[in-house]
Amino acid sequence: MAKLVFGMNQSLDGYVDHLAFAPSPTLFRHFIEEAQRQAGSVYGRQMYEVMRYWDDDHPEWDAERHAFAAAWRNQPKWVVSRSLKSVGPNATLVGDDLEGAIRELKSERGGEIEVAGPDLARSLTELGLIDEYRIYLHPVVLGHGKPYFAGPRPPLRLMTNDRIGEDVIRLTYVPA
């Protein structure tokens, strides 16, 4: 049975914003390795559209970016959207039955499946489907933006904390 994992970079004051701060080279390497190991990713429409950036090669990319793009392209993706009519390569559109589709996905697959985006994570949290939360805590204060927890925070239990690079701590929680 697959494990659903919601993990994102977060500021000290609880916000996620991929444009406000970027991962260090060490953290980016960590994300490449995670993408290579994952059994797939589940996206909401907005986060999927952001991540589609990795579908096409860009001339300014270094070897690390090419490695991440290859890992991202290789893994299956499930996109939860009522407005999209089609999705890109190696992606499947999830319709109206979010709970049924994700329960089926979890039962049919093994390994870790990434959940991408706070709004989708909120819906899956409300359904009791997220197995693990990973907060990559950065020493940045944004003061505004989209919070990591887009809805009420579920009761959680800290499982591990790891330092990644010089300034990021990964906090791993499971539902209590």
CNS distance restraints for C-alpha pairs under 8 A (distance, minus, plus):
assign (resid   1 and name CA) (resid 106 and name CA) 5.56 0.50 0.50
assign (resid   1 and name CA) (resid 107 and name CA) 4.94 0.50 0.50
assign (resid   1 and name CA) (resid 108 and name CA) 6.64 0.50 0.50
assign (resid   1 and name CA) (resid 109 and name CA) 5.70 0.50 0.50
assign (resid   1 and name CA) (resid 110 and name CA) 4.86 0.50 0.50
assign (resid   1 and name CA) (resid 111 and name CA) 7.23 0.50 0.50
assign (resid   2 and name CA) (resid 105 and name CA) 7.66 0.50 0.50
assign (resid   2 and name CA) (resid 106 and name CA) 4.64 0.50 0.50
assign (resid   2 and name CA) (resid 107 and name CA) 6.53 0.50 0.50
assign (resid   2 and name CA) (resid 108 and name CA) 7.58 0.50 0.50
assign (resid   2 and name CA) (resid 109 and name CA) 5.19 0.50 0.50
assign (resid   2 and name CA) (resid 110 and name CA) 4.17 0.50 0.50
assign (resid   2 and name CA) (resid 111 and name CA) 4.91 0.50 0.50
assign (resid   2 and name CA) (resid 112 and name CA) 5.65 0.50 0.50
assign (resid   2 and name CA) (resid 113 and name CA) 6.63 0.50 0.50
assign (resid   3 and name CA) (resid 106 and name CA) 6.78 0.50 0.50
assign (resid   3 and name CA) (resid 110 and name CA) 7.42 0.50 0.50
assign (resid   3 and name CA) (resid 111 and name CA) 6.19 0.50 0.50
assign (resid   3 and name CA) (resid 112 and name CA) 4.84 0.50 0.50
assign (resid   3 and name CA) (resid 113 and name CA) 6.04 0.50 0.50
assign (resid   3 and name CA) (resid 130 and name CA) 7.57 0.50 0.50
assign (resid   3 and name CA) (resid 131 and name CA) 5.85 0.50 0.50
assign (resid   3 and name CA) (resid 132 and name CA) 7.65 0.50 0.50
assign (resid   4 and name CA) (resid 106 and name CA) 7.57 0.50 0.50
assign (resid   4 and name CA) (resid 112 and name CA) 6.00 0.50 0.50
assign (resid   4 and name CA) (resid 113 and name CA) 4.96 0.50 0.50
assign (resid   4 and name CA) (resid 114 and name CA) 5.97 0.50 0.50
assign (resid   4 and name CA) (resid 115 and name CA) 6.46 0.50 0.50
assign (resid   4 and name CA) (resid 129 and name CA) 7.06 0.50 0.50
assign (resid   4 and name CA) (resid 130 and name CA) 5.07 0.50 0.50
assign (resid   4 and name CA) (resid 131 and name CA) 5.25 0.50 0.50
assign (resid   4 and name CA) (resid 132 and name CA) 6.56 0.50 0.50
assign (resid   5 and name CA) (resid 112 and name CA) 6.66 0.50 0.50
assign (resid   5 and name CA) (resid 113 and name CA) 6.09 0.50 0.50
assign (resid   5 and name CA) (resid 114 and name CA) 4.98 0.50 0.50
assign (resid   5 and name CA) (resid 115 and name CA) 5.69 0.50 0.50
assign (resid   5 and name CA) (resid 130 and name CA) 6.16 0.50 0.50
assign (resid   5 and name CA) (resid 131 and name CA) 6.00 0.50 0.50
assign (resid   5 and name CA) (resid 132 and name CA) 4.77 0.50 0.50
assign (resid   5 and name CA) (resid 133 and name CA) 5.79 0.50 0.50
assign (resid   5 and name CA) (resid 134 and name CA) 7.21 0.50 0.50
assign (resid   6 and name CA) (resid 114 and name CA) 5.94 0.50 0.50
assign (resid   6 and name CA) (resid 115 and name CA) 4.67 0.50 0.50
assign (resid   6 and name CA) (resid 116 and name CA) 6.38 0.50 0.50
assign (resid   6 and name CA) (resid 117 and name CA) 7.90 0.50 0.50
assign (resid   6 and name CA) (resid 121 and name CA) 6.65 0.50 0.50
assign (resid   6 and name CA) (resid 130 and name CA) 7.02 0.50 0.50
assign (resid   6 and name CA) (resid 132 and name CA) 6.33 0.50 0.50
assign (resid   6 and name CA) (resid 133 and name CA) 4.87 0.50 0.50
assign (resid   6 and name CA) (resid 134 and name CA) 6.06 0.50 0.50
assign (resid   7 and name CA) (resid 114 and name CA) 7.36 0.50 0.50
assign (resid   7 and name CA) (resid 115 and name CA) 7.16 0.50 0.50
assign (resid   7 and name CA) (resid 116 and name CA) 7.24 0.50 0.50
assign (resid   7 and name CA) (resid 133 and name CA) 5.71 0.50 0.50
assign (resid   7 and name CA) (resid 134 and name CA) 4.21 0.50 0.50
assign (resid   7 and name CA) (resid 135 and name CA) 5.66 0.50 0.50
assign (resid   7 and name CA) (resid 136 and name CA) 7.24 0.50 0.50
assign (resid   8 and name CA) (resid  16 and name CA) 7.10 0.50 0.50
assign (resid   8 and name CA) (resid 116 and name CA) 7.66 0.50 0.50
assign (resid   8 and name CA) (resid 117 and name CA) 7.87 0.50 0.50
assign (resid   8 and name CA) (resid 134 and name CA) 6.66 0.50 0.50
assign (resid   8 and name CA) (resid 135 and name CA) 5.71 0.50 0.50
assign (resid   8 and name CA) (resid 136 and name CA) 5.97 0.50 0.50
assign (resid   8 and name CA) (resid 148 and name CA) 7.49 0.50 0.50
assign (resid   9 and name CA) (resid  16 and name CA) 6.04 0.50 0.50
assign (resid   9 and name CA) (resid  17 and name CA) 7.75 0.50 0.50
assign (resid   9 and name CA) (resid  18 and name CA) 7.71 0.50 0.50
assign (resid   9 and name CA) (resid 135 and name CA) 6.23 0.50 0.50
assign (resid   9 and name CA) (resid 136 and name CA) 4.54 0.50 0.50
assign (resid   9 and name CA) (resid 137 and name CA) 6.15 0.50 0.50
assign (resid   9 and name CA) (resid 138 and name CA) 6.98 0.50 0.50
assign (resid  10 and name CA) (resid  14 and name CA) 5.80 0.50 0.50
assign (resid  10 and name CA) (resid  15 and name CA) 5.36 0.50 0.50
assign (resid  10 and name CA) (resid  16 and name CA) 4.83 0.50 0.50
assign (resid  10 and name CA) (resid  17 and name CA) 7.59 0.50 0.50
assign (resid  10 and name CA) (resid 135 and name CA) 6.36 0.50 0.50
assign (resid  10 and name CA) (resid 136 and name CA) 5.75 0.50 0.50
assign (resid  10 and name CA) (resid 137 and name CA) 5.04 0.50 0.50
assign (resid  10 and name CA) (resid 138 and name CA) 6.04 0.50 0.50
assign (resid  10 and name CA) (resid 148 and name CA) 6.71 0.50 0.50
assign (resid  11 and name CA) (resid  15 and name CA) 5.24 0.50 0.50
assign (resid  11 and name CA) (resid  16 and name CA) 6.46 0.50 0.50
assign (resid  11 and name CA) (resid 137 and name CA) 5.93 0.50 0.50
assign (resid  11 and name CA) (resid 138 and name CA) 5.21 0.50 0.50
assign (resid  11 and name CA) (resid 139 and name CA) 6.48 0.50 0.50
assign (resid  11 and name CA) (resid 140 and name CA) 5.07 0.50 0.50
assign (resid  11 and name CA) (resid 141 and name CA) 5.58 0.50 0.50
assign (resid  11 and name CA) (resid 142 and name CA) 6.55 0.50 0.50
assign (resid  12 and name CA) (resid 137 and name CA) 6.38 0.50 0.50
assign (resid  12 and name CA) (resid 138 and name CA) 6.27 0.50 0.50
assign (resid  12 and name CA) (resid 139 and name CA) 5.97 0.50 0.50
assign (resid  12 and name CA) (resid 140 and name CA) 5.78 0.50 0.50
assign (resid  12 and name CA) (resid 141 and name CA) 5.51 0.50 0.50
assign (resid  12 and name CA) (resid 142 and name CA) 8.00 0.50 0.50
assign (resid  13 and name CA) (resid 140 and name CA) 7.94 0.50 0.50
assign (resid  13 and name CA) (resid 141 and name CA) 5.71 0.50 0.50
assign (resid  13 and name CA) (resid 142 and name CA) 6.85 0.50 0.50
assign (resid  13 and name CA) (resid 143 and name CA) 6.80 0.50 0.50
assign (resid  14 and name CA) (resid 147 and name CA) 5.59 0.50 0.50
assign (resid  14 and name CA) (resid 148 and name CA) 5.99 0.50 0.50
assign (resid  15 and name CA) (resid 142 and name CA) 6.93 0.50 0.50
assign (resid  15 and name CA) (resid 143 and name CA) 7.97 0.50 0.50
assign (resid  15 and name CA) (resid 144 and name CA) 6.89 0.50 0.50
assign (resid  15 and name CA) (resid 145 and name CA) 5.77 0.50 0.50
assign (resid  15 and name CA) (resid 146 and name CA) 5.41 0.50 0.50
assign (resid  15 and name CA) (resid 147 and name CA) 4.21 0.50 0.50
assign (resid  15 and name CA) (resid 148 and name CA) 5.53 0.50 0.50
assign (resid  16 and name CA) (resid 145 and name CA) 6.89 0.50 0.50
assign (resid  16 and name CA) (resid 146 and name CA) 5.74 0.50 0.50
assign (resid  16 and name CA) (resid 147 and name CA) 5.89 0.50 0.50
assign (resid  16 and name CA) (resid 148 and name CA) 5.71 0.50 0.50
assign (resid  17 and name CA) (resid  21 and name CA) 6.99 0.50 0.50
assign (resid  17 and name CA) (resid 145 and name CA) 6.93 0.50 0.50
assign (resid  17 and name CA) (resid 146 and name CA) 7.04 0.50 0.50
assign (resid  18 and name CA) (resid  22 and name CA) 6.46 0.50 0.50
assign (resid  20 and name CA) (resid 142 and name CA) 7.78 0.50 0.50
assign (resid  21 and name CA) (resid 140 and name CA) 7.81 0.50 0.50
assign (resid  23 and name CA) (resid  27 and name CA) 5.43 0.50 0.50
assign (resid  23 and name CA) (resid  28 and name CA) 5.58 0.50 0.50
assign (resid  24 and name CA) (resid  28 and name CA) 6.03 0.50 0.50
assign (resid  24 and name CA) (resid 165 and name CA) 7.45 0.50 0.50
assign (resid  25 and name CA) (resid  29 and name CA) 6.15 0.50 0.50
assign (resid  26 and name CA) (resid  30 and name CA) 6.41 0.50 0.50
assign (resid  26 and name CA) (resid 164 and name CA) 7.06 0.50 0.50
assign (resid  26 and name CA) (resid 165 and name CA) 5.50 0.50 0.50
assign (resid  27 and name CA) (resid  31 and name CA) 6.31 0.50 0.50
assign (resid  27 and name CA) (resid 164 and name CA) 6.22 0.50 0.50
assign (resid  27 and name CA) (resid 165 and name CA) 6.39 0.50 0.50
assign (resid  27 and name CA) (resid 168 and name CA) 7.95 0.50 0.50
assign (resid  28 and name CA) (resid  32 and name CA) 6.28 0.50 0.50
assign (resid  28 and name CA) (resid  64 and name CA) 7.93 0.50 0.50
assign (resid  29 and name CA) (resid  33 and name CA) 6.34 0.50 0.50
assign (resid  29 and name CA) (resid  64 and name CA) 7.17 0.50 0.50
assign (resid  30 and name CA) (resid  34 and name CA) 6.24 0.50 0.50
assign (resid  31 and name CA) (resid  35 and name CA) 6.08 0.50 0.50
assign (resid  31 and name CA) (resid  68 and name CA) 7.71 0.50 0.50
assign (resid  32 and name CA) (resid  36 and name CA) 6.22 0.50 0.50
assign (resid  32 and name CA) (resid  64 and name CA) 7.83 0.50 0.50
assign (resid  32 and name CA) (resid  67 and name CA) 6.80 0.50 0.50
assign (resid  32 and name CA) (resid  68 and name CA) 4.96 0.50 0.50
assign (resid  32 and name CA) (resid  71 and name CA) 6.99 0.50 0.50
assign (resid  33 and name CA) (resid  37 and name CA) 6.39 0.50 0.50
assign (resid  34 and name CA) (resid  38 and name CA) 6.07 0.50 0.50
assign (resid  35 and name CA) (resid  68 and name CA) 7.16 0.50 0.50
assign (resid  35 and name CA) (resid  71 and name CA) 5.61 0.50 0.50
assign (resid  35 and name CA) (resid  72 and name CA) 6.17 0.50 0.50
assign (resid  35 and name CA) (resid  75 and name CA) 7.77 0.50 0.50
assign (resid  36 and name CA) (resid  71 and name CA) 5.07 0.50 0.50
assign (resid  36 and name CA) (resid  72 and name CA) 7.59 0.50 0.50
assign (resid  36 and name CA) (resid  75 and name CA) 7.86 0.50 0.50
assign (resid  37 and name CA) (resid 112 and name CA) 7.83 0.50 0.50
assign (resid  38 and name CA) (resid  75 and name CA) 7.27 0.50 0.50
assign (resid  38 and name CA) (resid 111 and name CA) 6.64 0.50 0.50
assign (resid  38 and name CA) (resid 112 and name CA) 5.25 0.50 0.50
assign (resid  38 and name CA) (resid 113 and name CA) 5.86 0.50 0.50
assign (resid  38 and name CA) (resid 114 and name CA) 7.08 0.50 0.50
assign (resid  39 and name CA) (resid  75 and name CA) 6.59 0.50 0.50
assign (resid  39 and name CA) (resid  76 and name CA) 7.23 0.50 0.50
assign (resid  39 and name CA) (resid 109 and name CA) 7.47 0.50 0.50
assign (resid  39 and name CA) (resid 110 and name CA) 6.94 0.50 0.50
assign (resid  39 and name CA) (resid 111 and name CA) 5.55 0.50 0.50
assign (resid  39 and name CA) (resid 112 and name CA) 5.48 0.50 0.50
assign (resid  39 and name CA) (resid 113 and name CA) 5.35 0.50 0.50
assign (resid  40 and name CA) (resid  75 and name CA) 5.08 0.50 0.50
assign (resid  40 and name CA) (resid  76 and name CA) 4.79 0.50 0.50
assign (resid  40 and name CA) (resid  77 and name CA) 5.58 0.50 0.50
assign (resid  40 and name CA) (resid  78 and name CA) 7.88 0.50 0.50
assign (resid  40 and name CA) (resid 112 and name CA) 7.25 0.50 0.50
assign (resid  40 and name CA) (resid 113 and name CA) 4.90 0.50 0.50
assign (resid  40 and name CA) (resid 114 and name CA) 6.35 0.50 0.50
assign (resid  41 and name CA) (resid  75 and name CA) 7.42 0.50 0.50
assign (resid  41 and name CA) (resid  76 and name CA) 6.62 0.50 0.50
assign (resid  41 and name CA) (resid  77 and name CA) 4.86 0.50 0.50
assign (resid  41 and name CA) (resid  78 and name CA) 6.32 0.50 0.50
assign (resid  41 and name CA) (resid 113 and name CA) 5.23 0.50 0.50
assign (resid  41 and name CA) (resid 114 and name CA) 4.47 0.50 0.50
assign (resid  41 and name CA) (resid 115 and name CA) 5.90 0.50 0.50
assign (resid  41 and name CA) (resid 116 and name CA) 7.09 0.50 0.50
assign (resid  42 and name CA) (resid  77 and name CA) 5.80 0.50 0.50
assign (resid  42 and name CA) (resid  78 and name CA) 4.74 0.50 0.50
assign (resid  42 and name CA) (resid  79 and name CA) 5.86 0.50 0.50
assign (resid  42 and name CA) (resid  80 and name CA) 7.36 0.50 0.50
assign (resid  42 and name CA) (resid 113 and name CA) 7.09 0.50 0.50
assign (resid  42 and name CA) (resid 114 and name CA) 6.08 0.50 0.50
assign (resid  42 and name CA) (resid 115 and name CA) 4.94 0.50 0.50
assign (resid  42 and name CA) (resid 116 and name CA) 6.16 0.50 0.50
assign (resid  43 and name CA) (resid  47 and name CA) 6.01 0.50 0.50
assign (resid  43 and name CA) (resid  48 and name CA) 5.37 0.50 0.50
assign (resid  43 and name CA) (resid  77 and name CA) 7.33 0.50 0.50
assign (resid  43 and name CA) (resid  78 and name CA) 6.19 0.50 0.50
assign (resid  43 and name CA) (resid  79 and name CA) 4.79 0.50 0.50
assign (resid  43 and name CA) (resid  80 and name CA) 6.04 0.50 0.50
assign (resid  43 and name CA) (resid 115 and name CA) 6.30 0.50 0.50
assign (resid  43 and name CA) (resid 116 and name CA) 5.15 0.50 0.50
assign (resid  43 and name CA) (resid 117 and name CA) 6.79 0.50 0.50
assign (resid  43 and name CA) (resid 120 and name CA) 7.12 0.50 0.50
assign (resid  44 and name CA) (resid  48 and name CA) 6.02 0.50 0.50
assign (resid  44 and name CA) (resid  79 and name CA) 5.69 0.50 0.50
assign (resid  44 and name CA) (resid  80 and name CA) 4.85 0.50 0.50
assign (resid  44 and name CA) (resid  81 and name CA) 6.25 0.50 0.50
assign (resid  44 and name CA) (resid 116 and name CA) 7.11 0.50 0.50
assign (resid  44 and name CA) (resid 117 and name CA) 6.65 0.50 0.50
assign (resid  44 and name CA) (resid 119 and name CA) 7.52 0.50 0.50
assign (resid  44 and name CA) (resid 120 and name CA) 5.64 0.50 0.50
assign (resid  45 and name CA) (resid  49 and name CA) 6.16 0.50 0.50
assign (resid  45 and name CA) (resid  79 and name CA) 6.44 0.50 0.50
assign (resid  45 and name CA) (resid  80 and name CA) 6.21 0.50 0.50
assign (resid  45 and name CA) (resid  81 and name CA) 5.42 0.50 0.50
assign (resid  45 and name CA) (resid  84 and name CA) 7.45 0.50 0.50
assign (resid  46 and name CA) (resid  50 and name CA) 6.43 0.50 0.50
assign (resid  47 and name CA) (resid  51 and name CA) 6.17 0.50 0.50
assign (resid  47 and name CA) (resid 116 and name CA) 6.56 0.50 0.50
assign (resid  47 and name CA) (resid 117 and name CA) 5.86 0.50 0.50
assign (resid  48 and name CA) (resid  52 and name CA) 6.10 0.50 0.50
assign (resid  48 and name CA) (resid  79 and name CA) 6.89 0.50 0.50
assign (resid  49 and name CA) (resid  53 and name CA) 7.60 0.50 0.50
assign (resid  51 and name CA) (resid  55 and name CA) 7.95 0.50 0.50
assign (resid  52 and name CA) (resid  56 and name CA) 7.91 0.50 0.50
assign (resid  54 and name CA) (resid  69 and name CA) 5.09 0.50 0.50
assign (resid  54 and name CA) (resid  72 and name CA) 7.15 0.50 0.50
assign (resid  54 and name CA) (resid  73 and name CA) 7.38 0.50 0.50
assign (resid  55 and name CA) (resid  69 and name CA) 6.96 0.50 0.50
assign (resid  55 and name CA) (resid  73 and name CA) 6.54 0.50 0.50
assign (resid  57 and name CA) (resid  61 and name CA) 7.61 0.50 0.50
assign (resid  57 and name CA) (resid  66 and name CA) 7.43 0.50 0.50
assign (resid  57 and name CA) (resid  69 and name CA) 7.86 0.50 0.50
assign (resid  61 and name CA) (resid  65 and name CA) 5.57 0.50 0.50
assign (resid  61 and name CA) (resid  66 and name CA) 6.52 0.50 0.50
assign (resid  62 and name CA) (resid  66 and name CA) 6.47 0.50 0.50
assign (resid  63 and name CA) (resid  67 and name CA) 6.13 0.50 0.50
assign (resid  64 and name CA) (resid  68 and name CA) 6.27 0.50 0.50
assign (resid  65 and name CA) (resid  69 and name CA) 6.09 0.50 0.50
assign (resid  66 and name CA) (resid  70 and name CA) 6.13 0.50 0.50
assign (resid  67 and name CA) (resid  71 and name CA) 6.28 0.50 0.50
assign (resid  68 and name CA) (resid  72 and name CA) 6.05 0.50 0.50
assign (resid  69 and name CA) (resid  73 and name CA) 5.96 0.50 0.50
assign (resid  70 and name CA) (resid  74 and name CA) 6.05 0.50 0.50
assign (resid  71 and name CA) (resid  75 and name CA) 6.50 0.50 0.50
assign (resid  73 and name CA) (resid  89 and name CA) 7.60 0.50 0.50
assign (resid  73 and name CA) (resid  90 and name CA) 7.08 0.50 0.50
assign (resid  74 and name CA) (resid  90 and name CA) 7.34 0.50 0.50
assign (resid  75 and name CA) (resid  90 and name CA) 7.07 0.50 0.50
assign (resid  76 and name CA) (resid  90 and name CA) 5.24 0.50 0.50
assign (resid  76 and name CA) (resid  91 and name CA) 5.82 0.50 0.50
assign (resid  76 and name CA) (resid  92 and name CA) 7.90 0.50 0.50
assign (resid  77 and name CA) (resid  90 and name CA) 6.25 0.50 0.50
assign (resid  77 and name CA) (resid  91 and name CA) 4.43 0.50 0.50
assign (resid  77 and name CA) (resid  92 and name CA) 6.22 0.50 0.50
assign (resid  78 and name CA) (resid  91 and name CA) 5.54 0.50 0.50
assign (resid  78 and name CA) (resid  92 and name CA) 4.79 0.50 0.50
assign (resid  78 and name CA) (resid  93 and name CA) 5.86 0.50 0.50
assign (resid  78 and name CA) (resid  94 and name CA) 6.31 0.50 0.50
assign (resid  79 and name CA) (resid  87 and name CA) 7.61 0.50 0.50
assign (resid  79 and name CA) (resid  91 and name CA) 6.92 0.50 0.50
assign (resid  79 and name CA) (resid  92 and name CA) 6.08 0.50 0.50
assign (resid  79 and name CA) (resid  93 and name CA) 4.91 0.50 0.50
assign (resid  79 and name CA) (resid  94 and name CA) 5.60 0.50 0.50
assign (resid  80 and name CA) (resid  93 and name CA) 6.21 0.50 0.50
assign (resid  80 and name CA) (resid  94 and name CA) 4.77 0.50 0.50
assign (resid  80 and name CA) (resid  95 and name CA) 6.53 0.50 0.50
assign (resid  80 and name CA) (resid  98 and name CA) 7.37 0.50 0.50
assign (resid  81 and name CA) (resid  93 and name CA) 7.04 0.50 0.50
assign (resid  81 and name CA) (resid  94 and name CA) 6.56 0.50 0.50
assign (resid  81 and name CA) (resid  95 and name CA) 6.56 0.50 0.50
assign (resid  82 and name CA) (resid  95 and name CA) 6.46 0.50 0.50
assign (resid  82 and name CA) (resid  96 and name CA) 7.04 0.50 0.50
assign (resid  85 and name CA) (resid  93 and name CA) 7.99 0.50 0.50
assign (resid  86 and name CA) (resid  93 and name CA) 6.90 0.50 0.50
assign (resid  87 and name CA) (resid  91 and name CA) 5.99 0.50 0.50
assign (resid  87 and name CA) (resid  92 and name CA) 6.68 0.50 0.50
assign (resid  87 and name CA) (resid  93 and name CA) 6.53 0.50 0.50
assign (resid  94 and name CA) (resid  98 and name CA) 6.94 0.50 0.50
assign (resid  94 and name CA) (resid 101 and name CA) 6.94 0.50 0.50
assign (resid  97 and name CA) (resid 101 and name CA) 6.04 0.50 0.50
assign (resid  98 and name CA) (resid 102 and name CA) 6.08 0.50 0.50
assign (resid  99 and name CA) (resid 103 and name CA) 6.02 0.50 0.50
assign (resid  99 and name CA) (resid 124 and name CA) 7.74 0.50 0.50
assign (resid  99 and name CA) (resid 127 and name CA) 6.98 0.50 0.50
assign (resid 100 and name CA) (resid 104 and name CA) 6.08 0.50 0.50
assign (resid 101 and name CA) (resid 105 and name CA) 6.09 0.50 0.50
assign (resid 102 and name CA) (resid 106 and name CA) 6.07 0.50 0.50
assign (resid 102 and name CA) (resid 129 and name CA) 7.86 0.50 0.50
assign (resid 103 and name CA) (resid 107 and name CA) 6.23 0.50 0.50
assign (resid 103 and name CA) (resid 129 and name CA) 7.66 0.50 0.50
assign (resid 104 and name CA) (resid 108 and name CA) 6.09 0.50 0.50
assign (resid 105 and name CA) (resid 109 and name CA) 6.10 0.50 0.50
assign (resid 106 and name CA) (resid 110 and name CA) 7.38 0.50 0.50
assign (resid 115 and name CA) (resid 120 and name CA) 7.47 0.50 0.50
assign (resid 115 and name CA) (resid 121 and name CA) 6.50 0.50 0.50
assign (resid 116 and name CA) (resid 120 and name CA) 7.13 0.50 0.50
assign (resid 116 and name CA) (resid 121 and name CA) 7.16 0.50 0.50
assign (resid 117 and name CA) (resid 121 and name CA) 6.13 0.50 0.50
assign (resid 118 and name CA) (resid 122 and name CA) 6.02 0.50 0.50
assign (resid 118 and name CA) (resid 146 and name CA) 7.81 0.50 0.50
assign (resid 118 and name CA) (resid 147 and name CA) 7.27 0.50 0.50
assign (resid 118 and name CA) (resid 148 and name CA) 5.64 0.50 0.50
assign (resid 118 and name CA) (resid 149 and name CA) 6.08 0.50 0.50
assign (resid 118 and name CA) (resid 150 and name CA) 5.47 0.50 0.50
assign (resid 119 and name CA) (resid 123 and name CA) 6.56 0.50 0.50
assign (resid 119 and name CA) (resid 150 and name CA) 5.79 0.50 0.50
assign (resid 120 and name CA) (resid 124 and name CA) 6.25 0.50 0.50
assign (resid 121 and name CA) (resid 125 and name CA) 5.82 0.50 0.50
assign (resid 121 and name CA) (resid 130 and name CA) 7.55 0.50 0.50
assign (resid 121 and name CA) (resid 149 and name CA) 7.86 0.50 0.50
assign (resid 121 and name CA) (resid 150 and name CA) 7.79 0.50 0.50
assign (resid 122 and name CA) (resid 126 and name CA) 6.17 0.50 0.50
assign (resid 122 and name CA) (resid 149 and name CA) 6.81 0.50 0.50
assign (resid 122 and name CA) (resid 150 and name CA) 5.73 0.50 0.50
assign (resid 122 and name CA) (resid 151 and name CA) 5.72 0.50 0.50
assign (resid 123 and name CA) (resid 127 and name CA) 6.45 0.50 0.50
assign (resid 124 and name CA) (resid 128 and name CA) 6.24 0.50 0.50
assign (resid 124 and name CA) (resid 129 and name CA) 5.32 0.50 0.50
assign (resid 124 and name CA) (resid 130 and name CA) 6.11 0.50 0.50
assign (resid 125 and name CA) (resid 129 and name CA) 5.88 0.50 0.50
assign (resid 125 and name CA) (resid 130 and name CA) 5.66 0.50 0.50
assign (resid 125 and name CA) (resid 154 and name CA) 7.49 0.50 0.50
assign (resid 131 and name CA) (resid 174 and name CA) 6.06 0.50 0.50
assign (resid 131 and name CA) (resid 175 and name CA) 6.82 0.50 0.50
assign (resid 132 and name CA) (resid 172 and name CA) 6.93 0.50 0.50
assign (resid 132 and name CA) (resid 173 and name CA) 5.72 0.50 0.50
assign (resid 132 and name CA) (resid 174 and name CA) 4.66 0.50 0.50
assign (resid 132 and name CA) (resid 175 and name CA) 7.07 0.50 0.50
assign (resid 133 and name CA) (resid 171 and name CA) 7.98 0.50 0.50
assign (resid 133 and name CA) (resid 172 and name CA) 5.73 0.50 0.50
assign (resid 133 and name CA) (resid 173 and name CA) 5.08 0.50 0.50
assign (resid 133 and name CA) (resid 174 and name CA) 6.22 0.50 0.50
assign (resid 134 and name CA) (resid 170 and name CA) 6.42 0.50 0.50
assign (resid 134 and name CA) (resid 171 and name CA) 5.60 0.50 0.50
assign (resid 134 and name CA) (resid 172 and name CA) 4.60 0.50 0.50
assign (resid 134 and name CA) (resid 173 and name CA) 6.45 0.50 0.50
assign (resid 135 and name CA) (resid 169 and name CA) 7.91 0.50 0.50
assign (resid 135 and name CA) (resid 170 and name CA) 5.50 0.50 0.50
assign (resid 135 and name CA) (resid 171 and name CA) 5.10 0.50 0.50
assign (resid 135 and name CA) (resid 172 and name CA) 6.56 0.50 0.50
assign (resid 136 and name CA) (resid 168 and name CA) 6.30 0.50 0.50
assign (resid 136 and name CA) (resid 169 and name CA) 5.73 0.50 0.50
assign (resid 136 and name CA) (resid 170 and name CA) 4.43 0.50 0.50
assign (resid 136 and name CA) (resid 171 and name CA) 6.50 0.50 0.50
assign (resid 137 and name CA) (resid 168 and name CA) 5.50 0.50 0.50
assign (resid 137 and name CA) (resid 169 and name CA) 5.21 0.50 0.50
assign (resid 137 and name CA) (resid 170 and name CA) 6.14 0.50 0.50
assign (resid 137 and name CA) (resid 171 and name CA) 7.44 0.50 0.50
assign (resid 138 and name CA) (resid 167 and name CA) 6.57 0.50 0.50
assign (resid 138 and name CA) (resid 168 and name CA) 5.08 0.50 0.50
assign (resid 138 and name CA) (resid 169 and name CA) 7.07 0.50 0.50
assign (resid 139 and name CA) (resid 167 and name CA) 6.72 0.50 0.50
assign (resid 139 and name CA) (resid 168 and name CA) 7.23 0.50 0.50
assign (resid 146 and name CA) (resid 150 and name CA) 7.30 0.50 0.50
assign (resid 149 and name CA) (resid 153 and name CA) 6.12 0.50 0.50
assign (resid 154 and name CA) (resid 175 and name CA) 6.89 0.50 0.50
assign (resid 155 and name CA) (resid 175 and name CA) 5.99 0.50 0.50
assign (resid 155 and name CA) (resid 176 and name CA) 5.37 0.50 0.50
assign (resid 156 and name CA) (resid 173 and name CA) 5.96 0.50 0.50
assign (resid 156 and name CA) (resid 174 and name CA) 5.57 0.50 0.50
assign (resid 156 and name CA) (resid 175 and name CA) 4.50 0.50 0.50
assign (resid 156 and name CA) (resid 176 and name CA) 4.59 0.50 0.50
assign (resid 157 and name CA) (resid 173 and name CA) 5.35 0.50 0.50
assign (resid 157 and name CA) (resid 174 and name CA) 5.43 0.50 0.50
assign (resid 157 and name CA) (resid 175 and name CA) 6.14 0.50 0.50
assign (resid 157 and name CA) (resid 176 and name CA) 5.13 0.50 0.50
assign (resid 158 and name CA) (resid 171 and name CA) 7.22 0.50 0.50
assign (resid 158 and name CA) (resid 172 and name CA) 6.00 0.50 0.50
assign (resid 158 and name CA) (resid 173 and name CA) 4.45 0.50 0.50
assign (resid 158 and name CA) (resid 174 and name CA) 6.67 0.50 0.50
assign (resid 159 and name CA) (resid 171 and name CA) 7.82 0.50 0.50
assign (resid 159 and name CA) (resid 172 and name CA) 5.53 0.50 0.50
assign (resid 159 and name CA) (resid 173 and name CA) 5.36 0.50 0.50
assign (resid 159 and name CA) (resid 174 and name CA) 6.84 0.50 0.50
assign (resid 160 and name CA) (resid 170 and name CA) 7.99 0.50 0.50
assign (resid 160 and name CA) (resid 171 and name CA) 6.07 0.50 0.50
assign (resid 160 and name CA) (resid 172 and name CA) 5.17 0.50 0.50
assign (resid 160 and name CA) (resid 173 and name CA) 7.25 0.50 0.50
assign (resid 161 and name CA) (resid 169 and name CA) 6.64 0.50 0.50
assign (resid 161 and name CA) (resid 170 and name CA) 5.47 0.50 0.50
assign (resid 161 and name CA) (resid 171 and name CA) 4.60 0.50 0.50
assign (resid 161 and name CA) (resid 172 and name CA) 6.18 0.50 0.50
assign (resid 162 and name CA) (resid 169 and name CA) 5.54 0.50 0.50
assign (resid 162 and name CA) (resid 170 and name CA) 5.11 0.50 0.50
assign (resid 162 and name CA) (resid 171 and name CA) 6.75 0.50 0.50
assign (resid 163 and name CA) (resid 167 and name CA) 7.42 0.50 0.50
assign (resid 163 and name CA) (resid 168 and name CA) 5.85 0.50 0.50
assign (resid 163 and name CA) (resid 169 and name CA) 4.48 0.50 0.50
assign (resid 163 and name CA) (resid 170 and name CA) 6.27 0.50 0.50
assign (resid 164 and name CA) (resid 168 and name CA) 5.30 0.50 0.50
assign (resid 164 and name CA) (resid 169 and name CA) 5.94 0.50 0.50
assign (resid 164 and name CA) (resid 170 and name CA) 7.00 0.50 0.50
